[in-house]
Amino acid sequence: MKDKSTLAINGGKPVLAKPLPQIHNVGDKEIAAAIRVIKRPPLSGFLGVAGKGFLGGPEVCALEAEFAKKFKVKHAVSFNSATTALHGAIVSLGIGPGDEVIVPPYTMSASATAILANGAVPIFADIDEKTFCIAPKSARERITKNTKAIMAVNLYGQAADYTELLKIAKEYNIKIIEDNAQSPGAAWRGRFAGTIGDVGVFSFNIHKTMQTGEGGMLVTNDAKAALRAQLCRKHGEAVVD
């Protein structure tokens, strides 16, 4: 006889008789917005030439402007996924072959593969056992002459220890990239997570807090980094400055 405390996996009675239904949180406002885009030609306002079209159509530009205002940054650059936004973050800081980026292994694979995609080398640092975010002490121990950045991954709705990470970045003259896919709205000393480092990335993937099915956003206060990210987004097709 199994008692009520026996887990279902060990033969106990399952709490749910069948799986929970998938969440579908698209409402009338989202449907109306999608219809508005479909009815307004063209479907994509991006042009690979210098000029207004280089930055995308009116809906894209409006989203970026509202995002920048909400998170109090100077520049927001939208991407088709947070993975490509991470790729753009590496590009935006001029990180390339032979450079090293310190990153925690306790994260989605894109944090590391975005580094590899640019010819750079991911160097794994340990995580803080209390927050599961990157441990500053471990990151410091892995800095070499080739280190160009630390990618801090904010997890479970909280921010990494930027008090220490910013000290390290200043001491060694390296950049801070924030993979903020899982902590939109989290704060550190009155600033939004994702906006504390040199470049931050947000995710709109179906599993995230803010989700559109897929999508990503890069934010920065550095005009040069924003331009490089915009060029990366458009395959470097146009000279715009």
Secondary structure as UniProt FT lines:
FT   TURN            4..5
FT   HELIX           8..10
FT   HELIX           28..39
FT   HELIX           52..55
FT   HELIX           58..70
FT   TURN            71..72
FT   STRAND          75..79
FT   HELIX           82..92
FT   TURN            93..94
FT   TURN            97..98
FT   STRAND          100..103
FT   HELIX           110..117
FT   TURN            118..119
FT   STRAND          121..124
FT   TURN            129..131
FT   HELIX           136..141
FT   TURN            145..146
FT   STRAND          147..153
FT   TURN            156..157
FT   HELIX           162..172
FT   STRAND          175..179
FT   TURN            181..182
FT   TURN            184..185
FT   STRAND          187..188
FT   TURN            189..190
FT   STRAND          191..192
FT   TURN            193..194
FT   STRAND          199..203
FT   TURN            206..207
FT   STRAND          216..220
FT   HELIX           223..233
FT   TURN            234..236
//
